[in-house]
Amino acid sequence: MVQIDYRSEKPIYEQIMEQIKLYIIKGQLSPGDSIPSVRKMSQALGVTPSTVAKAYQELERQKIIETIRAKGTFIAPDCGRELEEEQIHRLSQRMKSEILELKRSGYSAERVMELVKEIYDSI
């Protein structure tokens, strides 16, 4: 299911989160589907349980997954809901940082928009 790039600068917990979200977007995971427990996921990926727990906690905070005691962890029923203003602001700040780097490197606004569209379309 999830694959980790150990050479990536992106923290492992963020890679886990990103891939789970991508599986939802692509329809490979749907509301109500179960995902591996923290222990099983950590064993499968060869990472510490605390790394997976951090990813799962953040996904729960974002209402992407939910854990039901004695049942397991599942994709939340409303995982496709609209973002709240705070989330949009946080995402905008992260994008701003990346776009700043592209602009500093001489990319035009048109080229940045092309890159964003390519990335969006690839998802």
CORSULPE-V893082 format. One record per pair of residues at least 12 apart in sequence whose C-alpha atoms are under 7 Angstrom apart, sorted by the first residue. I is the first residue (numbers start at 1). J is the second residue. Records with the same first field share a line. If there is no record, write none. Layout:
I=J  J
This chain:
2=16  19
13=51  52  54  55
14=55
16=55
17=55  59
30=75
31=75  76  77  79
32=74  75  76  77
33=74  75
34=72  73  74  75
35=73  74
37=72  73
38=52  53
63=76  79
64=76  79
